[in-house]
Amino acid sequence: MANTKSNGRSGAAIRKAGLLSFVFVMYSYTTAGPFGLEDQVTTSGPGMTLIYHLVLPFFWCIPISLVAAELTTAMPVQGGFYRWTRAAFGDFWGFLAGWWNWCASFLLGSAYAVLFTDYVNFFFPWITGWKHYLAAVSMIGVIAYINVRGIKTVGKVATLLETLIFLPVAAMCVMSVRMWHHNPFVPLVPPHQPVFQVFGVGLALGLWLYSGYEQLSTVAEEVEEPQKNYPRALAWVVPLSMATYFVPTACALAALGNWQDWHTRYFSDAAQLIGGPWLGFAMTMAAAITFISILNSTVLSSTRMPFAMAEDGYLSPFLTRLHPRFGTPWVAILISAAIYAVFAWNTLTQLISVYIWLRIATSVLTVLSAWQLRRKRPDLERAFRIPWGSKGLAYAVIAPLVMSGVALIASDKFGLRYGPLVLLLGPVAYFFFRRRESA
Protein backbone atom coordinates (compact mmCIF):
# COMPACT_ATOMS: atom_id res chain seq x y z
CA MET A 1 0.00 0.00 0.00
CA ALA A 2 1.02 3.57 -0.48
CA ASN A 3 2.66 5.32 2.44
CA THR A 4 0.68 7.73 4.52
CA LYS A 5 0.94 11.15 2.98
CA SER A 6 1.30 14.31 4.99
CA ASN A 7 1.15 16.85 2.22
CA GLY A 8 -2.30 16.14 0.83
CA ARG A 9 -3.41 19.68 1.61
CA SER A 10 -0.42 21.62 0.39
CA GLY A 11 -1.42 24.59 -1.69
CA ALA A 12 -5.02 24.60 -0.48
CA ALA A 13 -6.45 27.30 1.76
CA ILE A 14 -7.38 25.68 5.08
CA ARG A 15 -9.77 27.66 7.26
CA LYS A 16 -9.06 26.33 10.73
CA ALA A 17 -11.43 26.28 13.70
CA GLY A 18 -10.55 27.79 17.06
CA LEU A 19 -11.20 26.17 20.43
CA LEU A 20 -14.71 27.54 21.05
CA SER A 21 -15.94 26.67 17.58
CA PHE A 22 -14.41 23.19 17.83
CA VAL A 23 -16.10 22.62 21.21
CA PHE A 24 -19.49 23.26 19.63
CA VAL A 25 -18.67 20.99 16.67
CA MET A 26 -17.58 18.15 18.97
CA TYR A 27 -20.56 18.62 21.28
CA SER A 28 -22.99 18.65 18.35
CA TYR A 29 -21.56 15.34 17.11
CA THR A 30 -21.41 13.52 20.43
CA THR A 31 -24.55 14.88 22.11
CA ALA A 32 -26.33 17.90 20.59
CA GLY A 33 -29.23 17.61 23.04
CA PRO A 34 -30.97 15.30 25.54
CA PHE A 35 -33.19 13.73 22.87
CA GLY A 36 -32.90 10.01 22.20
CA LEU A 37 -32.81 8.63 25.73
CA GLU A 38 -36.57 8.78 26.41
CA ASP A 39 -37.19 5.07 25.74
CA GLN A 40 -34.41 4.20 28.19
CA VAL A 41 -36.58 5.47 31.06
CA THR A 42 -39.35 2.95 30.42
CA THR A 43 -37.15 0.00 29.41
CA SER A 44 -34.48 0.33 32.12
CA GLY A 45 -36.40 2.30 34.74
CA PRO A 46 -35.91 5.92 35.86
CA GLY A 47 -33.39 5.10 38.59
CA MET A 48 -31.24 2.89 36.37
CA THR A 49 -31.38 5.45 33.56
CA LEU A 50 -30.05 8.21 35.80
CA ILE A 51 -27.38 5.91 37.23
CA TYR A 52 -26.29 5.01 33.69
CA HIS A 53 -25.70 8.67 32.90
CA LEU A 54 -23.70 9.18 36.08
CA VAL A 55 -21.60 6.00 35.88
CA LEU A 56 -21.39 4.77 32.27
CA PRO A 57 -19.19 7.66 31.02
CA PHE A 58 -16.43 6.53 33.39
CA PHE A 59 -16.32 3.16 31.61
CA TRP A 60 -16.90 4.33 28.04
CA CYS A 61 -16.56 7.91 26.81
CA ILE A 62 -14.09 9.16 29.45
CA PRO A 63 -11.45 6.45 28.80
CA ILE A 64 -11.97 6.77 25.04
CA SER A 65 -11.59 10.55 25.39
CA LEU A 66 -8.31 10.07 27.26
CA VAL A 67 -7.07 7.83 24.45
CA ALA A 68 -8.17 10.31 21.77
CA ALA A 69 -6.49 13.19 23.63
CA GLU A 70 -3.16 11.37 23.91
CA LEU A 71 -3.08 10.10 20.35
CA THR A 72 -4.18 13.43 18.85
CA THR A 73 -1.28 15.17 20.58
CA ALA A 74 1.08 12.44 19.38
CA MET A 75 -0.27 12.20 15.79
CA PRO A 76 -2.44 15.22 14.88
CA VAL A 77 -3.14 13.99 11.35
CA GLN A 78 -6.10 14.04 8.99
CA GLY A 79 -7.94 10.74 9.32
CA GLY A 80 -7.27 10.56 13.06
CA PHE A 81 -7.97 7.13 14.51
CA TYR A 82 -7.75 5.47 11.08
CA ARG A 83 -4.11 6.51 10.80
CA TRP A 84 -3.43 5.76 14.48
CA THR A 85 -4.66 2.20 13.93
CA ARG A 86 -2.60 1.87 10.77
CA ALA A 87 0.53 3.06 12.57
CA ALA A 88 -0.16 0.68 15.46
CA PHE A 89 -1.26 -2.52 13.69
CA GLY A 90 -0.48 -2.10 10.00
CA ASP A 91 -2.38 -1.65 6.74
CA PHE A 92 -5.05 -4.31 7.23
CA TRP A 93 -6.40 -3.11 10.57
CA GLY A 94 -5.96 0.52 9.60
CA PHE A 95 -8.08 -0.06 6.51
CA LEU A 96 -10.77 -1.78 8.58
CA ALA A 97 -10.92 1.15 11.03
CA GLY A 98 -11.44 3.59 8.17
CA TRP A 99 -13.79 1.41 6.12
CA TRP A 100 -16.02 0.44 9.03
CA ASN A 101 -16.30 4.04 10.12
CA TRP A 102 -17.14 5.36 6.67
CA CYS A 103 -19.77 2.64 6.15
CA ALA A 104 -21.26 3.39 9.57
CA SER A 105 -21.69 7.02 8.54
CA PHE A 106 -23.96 5.93 5.66
CA LEU A 107 -26.43 4.57 8.20
CA LEU A 108 -25.98 7.40 10.68
CA GLY A 109 -26.12 10.36 8.31
CA SER A 110 -29.19 9.16 6.44
CA ALA A 111 -30.94 8.23 9.70
CA TYR A 112 -30.52 11.76 11.08
CA ALA A 113 -31.90 13.26 7.87
CA VAL A 114 -34.94 10.97 8.10
CA LEU A 115 -35.45 11.72 11.81
CA PHE A 116 -35.35 15.45 11.10
CA THR A 117 -37.99 15.01 8.41
CA ASP A 118 -40.13 12.97 10.81
CA TYR A 119 -40.23 15.99 13.11
CA VAL A 120 -41.03 18.27 10.17
CA ASN A 121 -43.92 15.93 9.40
CA PHE A 122 -45.20 16.59 12.93
CA PHE A 123 -45.71 20.25 11.95
CA PHE A 124 -46.62 19.62 8.32
CA PRO A 125 -48.54 16.30 8.10
CA TRP A 126 -48.80 16.51 4.31
CA ILE A 127 -45.03 15.84 3.99
CA THR A 128 -45.26 12.09 3.34
CA GLY A 129 -44.05 9.60 0.73
CA TRP A 130 -41.86 11.18 -1.94
CA LYS A 131 -42.22 14.59 -0.26
CA HIS A 132 -40.79 13.14 2.94
CA TYR A 133 -37.86 11.71 0.97
CA LEU A 134 -37.33 14.99 -0.90
CA ALA A 135 -37.24 16.92 2.39
CA ALA A 136 -34.61 14.54 3.80
CA VAL A 137 -32.47 14.75 0.66
CA SER A 138 -32.79 18.55 0.61
CA MET A 139 -31.48 18.74 4.17
CA ILE A 140 -28.55 16.49 3.23
CA GLY A 141 -27.81 18.84 0.32
CA VAL A 142 -27.84 21.94 2.54
CA ILE A 143 -25.54 20.32 5.11
CA ALA A 144 -23.18 19.14 2.35
CA TYR A 145 -22.93 22.73 1.06
CA ILE A 146 -22.13 24.01 4.58
CA ASN A 147 -19.40 21.39 4.92
CA VAL A 148 -17.86 22.21 1.57
CA ARG A 149 -17.34 25.73 2.93
CA GLY A 150 -15.16 24.30 5.70
CA ILE A 151 -14.93 23.67 9.42
CA LYS A 152 -15.24 27.35 10.38
CA THR A 153 -18.65 27.54 8.70
CA VAL A 154 -19.62 24.19 10.23
CA GLY A 155 -18.59 25.56 13.63
CA LYS A 156 -20.64 28.75 13.24
CA VAL A 157 -23.72 26.74 12.25
CA ALA A 158 -23.16 24.31 15.14
CA THR A 159 -22.91 27.21 17.60
CA LEU A 160 -26.17 28.72 16.37
CA LEU A 161 -28.05 25.42 16.34
CA GLU A 162 -26.86 24.38 19.80
CA THR A 163 -27.95 27.74 21.22
CA LEU A 164 -31.44 27.20 19.78
CA ILE A 165 -31.52 23.71 21.32
CA PHE A 166 -30.25 24.80 24.71
CA LEU A 167 -32.81 27.57 25.34
CA PRO A 168 -36.03 25.48 25.60
CA VAL A 169 -34.20 22.68 27.47
CA ALA A 170 -32.91 25.17 30.03
CA ALA A 171 -36.35 26.78 30.30
CA MET A 172 -37.96 23.41 31.04
CA CYS A 173 -35.38 22.61 33.74
CA VAL A 174 -35.85 25.99 35.47
CA MET A 175 -39.66 25.89 35.28
CA SER A 176 -39.75 22.33 36.62
CA VAL A 177 -38.24 23.30 39.99
CA ARG A 178 -41.60 24.48 41.38
CA MET A 179 -43.07 21.03 40.60
CA TRP A 180 -40.42 18.78 42.19
CA HIS A 181 -42.48 16.36 44.30
CA HIS A 182 -41.16 12.96 43.16
CA ASN A 183 -37.97 10.98 43.67
CA PRO A 184 -36.56 10.64 40.13
CA PHE A 185 -34.63 7.48 41.08
CA VAL A 186 -37.78 5.52 42.01
CA PRO A 187 -38.31 2.83 40.90
CA LEU A 188 -34.76 1.73 40.15
CA VAL A 189 -35.87 -0.74 37.46
CA PRO A 190 -39.30 -1.61 36.00
CA PRO A 191 -41.12 -4.12 38.20
CA HIS A 192 -41.30 -7.76 37.08
CA GLN A 193 -38.70 -7.41 34.32
CA PRO A 194 -35.66 -9.73 33.83
CA VAL A 195 -32.63 -7.95 35.27
CA PHE A 196 -30.25 -8.80 32.41
CA GLN A 197 -32.76 -7.64 29.79
CA VAL A 198 -33.22 -4.33 31.62
CA PHE A 199 -29.46 -3.95 31.99
CA GLY A 200 -28.56 -4.94 28.42
CA VAL A 201 -31.06 -2.74 26.60
CA GLY A 202 -30.16 0.31 28.65
CA LEU A 203 -26.45 -0.30 28.28
CA ALA A 204 -26.65 -0.56 24.49
CA LEU A 205 -28.51 2.73 24.29
CA GLY A 206 -26.10 4.33 26.74
CA LEU A 207 -23.10 3.33 24.62
CA TRP A 208 -24.88 4.79 21.60
CA LEU A 209 -25.45 8.09 23.39
CA TYR A 210 -21.88 8.38 24.64
CA SER A 211 -20.09 7.28 21.45
CA GLY A 212 -17.95 9.28 19.07
CA TYR A 213 -15.51 11.17 21.30
CA GLU A 214 -12.59 10.04 19.14
CA GLN A 215 -14.42 10.78 15.88
CA LEU A 216 -13.40 14.44 15.50
CA SER A 217 -9.75 13.39 15.45
CA THR A 218 -10.34 12.95 11.71
CA VAL A 219 -10.23 16.75 11.26
CA ALA A 220 -7.16 17.41 13.42
CA GLU A 221 -5.39 19.30 10.62
CA GLU A 222 -8.33 21.71 10.40
CA VAL A 223 -8.15 22.75 14.07
CA GLU A 224 -5.88 25.44 15.45
CA GLU A 225 -3.17 23.90 17.66
CA PRO A 226 -4.80 20.45 17.82
CA GLN A 227 -2.25 19.17 20.35
CA LYS A 228 -3.65 21.71 22.83
CA ASN A 229 -7.21 22.26 21.69
CA TYR A 230 -8.35 18.67 21.23
CA PRO A 231 -7.75 17.71 24.90
CA ARG A 232 -9.23 21.05 25.99
CA ALA A 233 -12.35 20.47 23.89
CA LEU A 234 -12.80 17.00 25.39
CA ALA A 235 -12.44 18.44 28.89
CA TRP A 236 -15.41 20.72 28.14
CA VAL A 237 -17.56 18.37 26.10
CA VAL A 238 -17.55 15.21 28.27
CA PRO A 239 -19.00 16.80 31.46
CA LEU A 240 -21.32 18.96 29.35
CA SER A 241 -22.67 15.84 27.64
CA MET A 242 -23.25 14.09 30.97
CA ALA A 243 -25.14 17.12 32.28
CA THR A 244 -27.17 17.37 29.06
CA TYR A 245 -28.57 13.88 29.52
CA PHE A 246 -28.82 13.75 33.32
CA VAL A 247 -30.21 17.16 34.32
CA PRO A 248 -33.28 17.46 32.01
CA THR A 249 -34.21 13.83 32.65
CA ALA A 250 -33.96 14.20 36.42
CA CYS A 251 -35.87 17.50 36.35
CA ALA A 252 -38.74 16.08 34.29
CA LEU A 253 -38.99 12.92 36.41
CA ALA A 254 -38.91 14.89 39.66
CA ALA A 255 -41.64 17.20 38.40
CA LEU A 256 -43.96 14.66 36.76
CA GLY A 257 -43.14 11.27 38.23
CA ASN A 258 -44.77 9.50 35.28
CA TRP A 259 -41.86 7.35 34.13
CA GLN A 260 -44.24 4.75 32.64
CA ASP A 261 -45.43 7.29 30.06
CA TRP A 262 -42.01 8.07 28.61
CA HIS A 263 -41.59 7.26 24.93
CA THR A 264 -39.79 8.56 21.87
CA ARG A 265 -40.21 12.36 21.68
CA TYR A 266 -41.43 12.47 25.30
CA PHE A 267 -39.36 15.55 26.17
CA SER A 268 -41.83 17.56 24.06
CA ASP A 269 -44.72 16.19 26.15
CA ALA A 270 -42.85 16.85 29.38
CA ALA A 271 -42.10 20.43 28.34
CA GLN A 272 -45.78 21.02 27.55
CA LEU A 273 -46.88 19.62 30.93
CA ILE A 274 -44.31 21.75 32.74
CA GLY A 275 -44.43 25.02 30.79
CA GLY A 276 -47.48 24.90 28.57
CA PRO A 277 -48.06 24.52 24.80
CA TRP A 278 -45.50 27.16 23.84
CA LEU A 279 -42.69 25.29 25.61
CA GLY A 280 -43.84 21.97 24.14
CA PHE A 281 -43.69 23.52 20.67
CA ALA A 282 -40.24 24.98 21.35
CA MET A 283 -38.96 21.63 22.62
CA THR A 284 -40.23 19.85 19.51
CA MET A 285 -38.43 22.41 17.35
CA ALA A 286 -35.28 21.88 19.43
CA ALA A 287 -35.50 18.13 18.81
CA ALA A 288 -35.77 18.68 15.06
CA ILE A 289 -32.82 21.09 15.14
CA THR A 290 -30.81 18.51 17.09
CA PHE A 291 -30.82 16.14 14.12
CA ILE A 292 -29.69 18.94 11.79
CA SER A 293 -26.84 19.70 14.18
CA ILE A 294 -25.71 16.08 14.44
CA LEU A 295 -25.93 15.61 10.67
CA ASN A 296 -23.82 18.74 10.20
CA SER A 297 -20.96 17.43 12.36
CA THR A 298 -21.35 13.85 11.08
CA VAL A 299 -20.66 14.96 7.52
CA LEU A 300 -17.63 16.91 8.73
CA SER A 301 -16.04 14.03 10.64
CA SER A 302 -16.91 11.09 8.40
CA THR A 303 -15.96 12.57 5.02
CA ARG A 304 -12.32 13.07 6.05
CA MET A 305 -12.06 9.30 6.30
CA PRO A 306 -12.35 8.48 2.55
CA PHE A 307 -10.12 11.50 1.84
CA ALA A 308 -7.35 10.15 4.10
CA MET A 309 -7.76 6.59 2.78
CA ALA A 310 -7.54 7.86 -0.79
CA GLU A 311 -4.37 9.79 0.11
CA ASP A 312 -2.89 6.52 1.35
CA GLY A 313 -3.74 4.73 -1.89
CA TYR A 314 -6.65 2.60 -0.70
CA LEU A 315 -9.41 4.46 -2.54
CA SER A 316 -9.55 6.40 -5.78
CA PRO A 317 -7.31 9.51 -5.88
CA PHE A 318 -10.40 11.32 -7.18
CA LEU A 319 -11.50 11.52 -3.51
CA THR A 320 -8.45 13.63 -2.60
CA ARG A 321 -9.57 16.62 -4.67
CA LEU A 322 -9.77 19.79 -2.61
CA HIS A 323 -12.00 22.78 -3.15
CA PRO A 324 -9.83 25.56 -4.64
CA ARG A 325 -11.33 28.21 -2.36
CA PHE A 326 -12.16 26.44 0.89
CA GLY A 327 -9.52 23.67 0.94
CA THR A 328 -12.08 21.01 1.81
CA PRO A 329 -12.36 17.48 0.31
CA TRP A 330 -15.45 18.46 -1.64
CA VAL A 331 -15.58 15.31 -3.79
CA ALA A 332 -15.55 13.06 -0.70
CA ILE A 333 -18.25 15.24 0.86
CA LEU A 334 -20.54 15.12 -2.19
CA ILE A 335 -20.11 11.37 -2.75
CA SER A 336 -20.85 10.65 0.92
CA ALA A 337 -23.90 12.94 0.79
CA ALA A 338 -25.16 11.13 -2.30
CA ILE A 339 -24.93 7.79 -0.46
CA TYR A 340 -26.78 9.28 2.52
CA ALA A 341 -29.51 10.35 0.10
CA VAL A 342 -29.86 6.81 -1.25
CA PHE A 343 -30.34 5.36 2.24
CA ALA A 344 -32.69 8.17 3.32
CA TRP A 345 -35.63 6.45 1.64
CA ASN A 346 -35.97 4.15 4.66
CA THR A 347 -36.36 4.84 8.36
CA LEU A 348 -33.35 2.61 9.18
CA THR A 349 -34.68 1.80 12.64
CA GLN A 350 -33.26 -1.74 12.61
CA LEU A 351 -30.05 -0.73 10.85
CA ILE A 352 -29.07 1.42 13.81
CA SER A 353 -28.53 -1.83 15.72
CA VAL A 354 -26.03 -2.76 13.00
CA TYR A 355 -24.38 0.65 13.25
CA ILE A 356 -23.48 0.03 16.90
CA TRP A 357 -21.37 -2.98 15.82
CA LEU A 358 -19.40 -0.79 13.43
CA ARG A 359 -19.09 1.96 16.04
CA ILE A 360 -17.86 -0.43 18.73
CA ALA A 361 -15.37 -2.09 16.37
CA THR A 362 -13.85 1.29 15.55
CA SER A 363 -13.65 2.31 19.23
CA VAL A 364 -12.01 -1.00 20.17
CA LEU A 365 -9.29 -0.51 17.54
CA THR A 366 -8.77 3.05 18.77
CA VAL A 367 -8.16 2.15 22.41
CA LEU A 368 -5.96 -0.82 21.46
CA SER A 369 -3.91 1.55 19.30
CA ALA A 370 -3.06 3.64 22.37
CA TRP A 371 -1.68 0.53 24.08
CA GLN A 372 0.21 -0.65 21.00
CA LEU A 373 1.75 2.74 20.20
CA ARG A 374 3.00 3.09 23.78
CA ARG A 375 4.95 -0.13 23.09
CA LYS A 376 5.81 0.41 19.44
CA ARG A 377 6.45 4.16 19.38
CA PRO A 378 7.51 5.31 22.86
CA ASP A 379 9.54 8.03 21.11
CA LEU A 380 6.41 9.88 19.96
CA GLU A 381 6.13 13.25 21.68
CA ARG A 382 2.87 13.30 23.61
CA ALA A 383 1.87 16.74 24.88
CA PHE A 384 -0.93 14.96 26.76
CA ARG A 385 -0.55 11.51 28.28
CA ILE A 386 -3.23 9.39 29.91
CA PRO A 387 -2.65 10.04 33.62
CA TRP A 388 -1.75 7.50 36.34
CA GLY A 389 0.91 5.72 34.30
CA SER A 390 0.41 2.09 33.31
CA LYS A 391 -2.69 1.81 35.53
CA GLY A 392 -4.30 4.73 33.74
CA LEU A 393 -3.53 3.19 30.36
CA ALA A 394 -4.98 -0.15 31.49
CA TYR A 395 -8.16 1.61 32.63
CA ALA A 396 -8.50 3.50 29.34
CA VAL A 397 -8.15 0.28 27.33
CA ILE A 398 -9.86 -2.40 29.45
CA ALA A 399 -12.99 -0.47 30.48
CA PRO A 400 -14.22 0.15 26.89
CA LEU A 401 -13.36 -3.44 25.91
CA VAL A 402 -15.53 -4.83 28.71
CA MET A 403 -18.39 -2.46 27.87
CA SER A 404 -18.13 -3.40 24.20
CA GLY A 405 -18.38 -7.11 24.91
CA VAL A 406 -21.42 -6.72 27.14
CA ALA A 407 -23.18 -4.45 24.63
CA LEU A 408 -22.63 -6.81 21.70
CA ILE A 409 -23.86 -9.82 23.68
CA ALA A 410 -26.97 -7.84 24.60
CA SER A 411 -27.70 -6.78 21.00
CA ASP A 412 -31.15 -7.42 19.57
CA LYS A 413 -31.69 -10.31 17.14
CA PHE A 414 -31.32 -8.11 14.05
CA GLY A 415 -28.00 -6.74 15.27
CA LEU A 416 -26.69 -10.19 16.22
CA ARG A 417 -27.62 -11.51 12.79
CA TYR A 418 -26.33 -8.73 10.55
CA GLY A 419 -23.75 -6.92 12.68
CA PRO A 420 -21.03 -9.59 12.25
CA LEU A 421 -21.88 -9.88 8.55
CA VAL A 422 -21.32 -6.15 7.97
CA LEU A 423 -18.00 -6.34 9.85
CA LEU A 424 -16.88 -9.21 7.60
CA LEU A 425 -17.44 -7.05 4.54
CA GLY A 426 -14.46 -4.98 5.70
CA PRO A 427 -11.83 -7.67 4.99
CA VAL A 428 -13.53 -8.38 1.67
CA ALA A 429 -13.21 -4.71 0.70
CA TYR A 430 -9.56 -4.66 1.83
CA PHE A 431 -8.51 -7.57 -0.38
CA PHE A 432 -10.55 -6.16 -3.28
CA PHE A 433 -8.80 -2.77 -3.18
CA ARG A 434 -5.43 -4.36 -2.48
CA ARG A 435 -5.76 -6.59 -5.56
CA ARG A 436 -6.91 -3.63 -7.66
CA GLU A 437 -3.83 -1.66 -6.70
CA SER A 438 -1.52 -4.58 -7.44
CA ALA A 439 -3.05 -5.09 -10.89
N, C-alpha and C positions, 0 to 999 in steps of 0.2 A: 504494500500500500504506500501511497505517497506520504511523505513526512508532513507533520503538522506545520502549517504555514503561519507565520506571524505578521506577514505584511499584506494580508488580504484587503486592508482598508487604506493602503497608501494612496495618496492622491485624492481621496474622497473627503469631503467636508463632514466631520463628525460633530454633531451638536450634542454635547454631553449634558447629563442631568446632574444637578447638585444634590446635596443630602436631603433637603426637605422634599423636593420633587420625587426623589427615589424612594423615600419613606412612603409616600402616598401610592406610588406604583406598586411597591412590594405589598403594602397593606391591601390594596385593591385586588391583588392576585390571590393572596392567602386567605383573606377574610371578607372584606368589602362591607359586610353588615351581619347582623345576627340571624338572617334568614337561612333556612335550611335545616335547622335543628329541631323544628317543632314536633316532628314525628317521634323524635327520640324521647320526648317527655312521656308519651303514652306507651311506647314500647318498652322503655327501660325504667320508667317511673321518674317522678320529679326529683327525688333525692339522689338517685343514681346519676341522673343527667347532670345535676349541678356538681356532684363529686367528680364525674368525668372531666368537666371543664376546669376543675381545680387541680386534678392529679394527672390526667393523661398527658398534658404538655410536657411534664417532666420526664416522660418515658418515650416521647415521640418528637414533637417539634423542637423542644429545647436542645436535646442532644444533636439532632440533625442540623439545627442552626449553628451550634458550636463547630460542627464539622465544616459546614459551608463557610463560616467565618474564617477558619484556619486555612482552608484550601484556597479561598479567594485571595487571601493575602499572600499565599505562596505562589499561586498560578492565576493571576487576574487576566484570563484569556477569554476571547469570544468562544461560546460553546460550553463554558463552565464545566459542569460535572461530567459531560461527555468526554472532554479532554482530560479531566482528572482521572477518570476511569481508564482511559486509553494509556495514560502515562503509568498508571499503577499496574494494570493487568494485561496490557497489550491491545492489538488491533481488534481482535474478536470481541472481547468484552466491552471495549470502547464503542464499537459499532452498535452492539446491542443496547447500550445505555442511550445512545442517540436515537436509534431507530424506534425503540419502545416508547421513548418520550414523544417523539414526533407523531407516531401513530396514536398515542393516547390523546394528543391535542385535537385530533380529528373528532373524537367522541366528545371531548370537553367543550371545544369551541362551538360546535354545532348545537350541543345541548343547551348552552347558555343563550344562544340566539333564539332557540325554540321556547325556552322558559320566559324570556323577555316578551316574546310575542303572545304567550299564554296570558301574561298579565295585561298586555294591550287589549286582548280579546275580552278581558273582564270589563274594560271601559267601553269597548266598541265590539259588541257581540256579533256584528256582521262580518268581522274579519275571521273567516273560516276557510277551509279548503285551500285552493290555490292562492287566495288572498293572504291567508296565514303564512304560507310558504314564502310568498313574495315579500311580506313584511320582515320575516326572518332573514332572508337573503339581502334585503336592503340594509338592514342593520349591520350585517357582516361587511357589506360594501363600504359603509360609512366608517366603520372601525378600521378596515384595511387602509382607507385613505388617511386616517389620522396616524396610523402606524408608519405609513410611507414617509410622512413628514418628520418622523424621528422621535426619540425618547423624550425630548423636551416638550413636544406637543402632547405626547401620551401622558406625561407627568402633569401638565396643566389641566388636561381633561380629567385625569384621575382625581386631582385636588378638588375640582369643581363638583364632580359627581359624588365624592365621599362627603363633602360638606352638605350636599342636598340629602344624602342618606342619614347623616348624623343628626340633623335637626329634629325630625319627628321622633327618632328613637330616644334622643335625650329628653324631649318633651314628654313622652310617655313615661319614662323613668321618674322624672320629677313629679308629674301629676299623680303617679301611683302611690306616692308616699302617704297621702292622706287616707288611703284605703288598705294599708297593710294590717290585716287581721288574721293572716294564715301563716303557718310554718311552711316555707317553700320546700323543705326537705322531707315532708311527710305526704304520702308514704315513701319509703326508700325505693321499693320496687313494686310493680303491680301485683296485687294479690293473686295467688293461685296460678302463677306462671313459672315454668321451669327456669331455674336460676341461670343455667348455662345459656339458654336461648336469650334471656333478658340481657345477660352480659355480652354475648357475642354480637347481637344486632346493634347494641349501643356502641360497642367498641369499634365496629366497622364504620359506623357513621362518624364517630369521633375522629378516627384516623383520616377520613375523608375531609373533615372540616379543618384539621390541623396539618394538612399536607402542603407541600410546595415551597417550603422555606429555603430550599437550595435552588429553586427553579430560576430565580432572577440572576444567578451566577452566569447565565448564558449571555447577559448583556454587560459583562464587567467592563469591556473596553468602551462602553458608552456612558460610563459613570465617572464623574470627577473623583480622582484619588480613591479608586476602589479598595485599595488595601486598608484605608481608614474608614471610608463611608459605608462599605458593606457590613462590617461588624456593628457600626453605629446604628445603621438602619435596622438590623435585626434586634438590637437592644431596645429599640422603640417599638417595633412591630409585634414582637412576641407577647409582651405583657398587654399591649393594646388589644390584640386579638383575643386573649383570654378574657379581658374585661368586656369586650364586645359581645361575646357569647354568654358569659355568666351574669352580668348585671341586668340586662333587660329581661332575661328569663326569670331570674330570682324576683325582680320587681313585679312582673306580671303574675307570677305564682303567688307571691305574698299578698297581692291585692285581690286576686280573683279566686284562688284556691280550686279552680276547676280543671285540674290536670287531665281528667278523663276526656275533656272536650278538645284537647289540643290536636291539631292536624296540620297538614301542609297549608301554608298561608295564614296560620292562626295569629301571628303577630298583628295582622290587620284587624282581626276580630277583637283581640285584646286591647289594641289602641282605641277602638271605637267604644268598648265598654268602659274604658278608663277616662277617655277625653272627649268622647262624642264623635259624631259622623265626620267632622272635619279632620280629626286626628286619624281616624280609620282610613279616610281617603289619602291623607298624606303618607301614612305608613304603606299603603298599597303602592303608591307612586315610588316610595323609597325602595320597595322590594324590586320593582321593575327596573329602576335605575341601577340596583345592585348587579343585575345580570349584564347590563351594558358595561359597567365598570370592570367586572371580572373578565368579560370578553375582550375588552380593551387591553388589559395587561396580559391575558393569555396569548393573544396574537403577538405581542411584543416578545415575550419570553420564548415561545415555541418556535417562531420562525427563524431565530438565530441558530437553531439546531441544524436544519438542512443546509444553511449557509456554511456553517463550520464543517459539516461532513463533506460538503462539496469542495471546500478548500483543501481538505485532506485527501481528496481523490476518490471518495466512496460514491458520491452522487455526481450528477452532471455538472460540469463547470458553469453551465447556464445559470445555476442557482447562486453563483457568486457575484452576479452583476449588481452593482451598486447604483443608486439613484445619483445622477450627476450633481444635483443641488443639495440633497439632504444626507447623502452618504449612507443610506439605509439599503438593506438587501431587498429591494422592491420586488424582484422576481419571486424570491422565496415567500414573501408576504402574499403576493397575489395568487400563487399556486396553492398555498395553504388555505387561503380564503375561499378559493374555488372548491376545494375538497370539503371545507366546512359547509358550503352551500349545498353540495350534493347530499350530505348526511342530514341536513336540516329539514328534510321532508318528513322524517320520523321524530317521535318524541324521545327515543333513545333511553327510556326508563330502565330497561333491563341492561342495556349496554353500559350503563354507569357501573354496574357490578363487575363488568369486565375491565373497565378503566382502572379500578382500584388495584387489580393485579399488575397492570402496567406501571402504575404509580409506585406501588410497593417495590417492584423489581428494580426500578430506577433508584429509589431511596436506599435500598439494600446495597447496591453497587457503590453508591456515593459514600456511605459510612465505611464500607470495607476499604474504599480507596484511601481514606484518611489513615487507617491502620497500615495499609501496604506502603504508602508513600513515606510514613515515618520510618519504616524499615528500609525501603529502597532508595529514598532520596532524603536522608537526614540533613544533607547540605543545603536544601532549599531554605531560603530566608523566609521566616514566618513572622510577620509583624504582629499577628495574633496567634496564640497557641491555646488549645483546649486546656483549661486550668487543671490543677491537681495531678499533674504528671501522668504516669502510666495508668493510675486509677481513673483519672478523668477521661482518658482515651478509651479505656475499657467500658466505662459508663456510656459514652457517646456512641459506641459501636454496638454493645450488647443489648442495651435497652430497646432500640428500634428493631433489632433482629427478633427479639422475643415478641414484641408487639405485632410485627409482620406475620410471624408464624401463627399466632392466635387469630389474627384477623382473617387470614386465608383459610384456616380450618373452619372458621365460622361463616364463611361466605354462603350466599344462597345457592340453590341448585343450578341456576343459570350461570353464575360466576364460576362455580366449581367445574361445570361442563366446558365452558368456552374460554375461561381465563387461561388455563394452561395451553390450550390450542393457539390462542393469539400470541402467547410468549414464544411458542415453537416456531412461529412464522419469522421471528427475528433471525435465527440461524439460517433459515432458508434464504432470506433476503441477503444475508452476509455472503454466503457462498455464491449466490447469483451475481452480485456486484463484483465479487472478487474474480470470478471467472470472466466476466465481461471485461474487466480491466486487463486481465492477462491475455485476452484474445488479440 
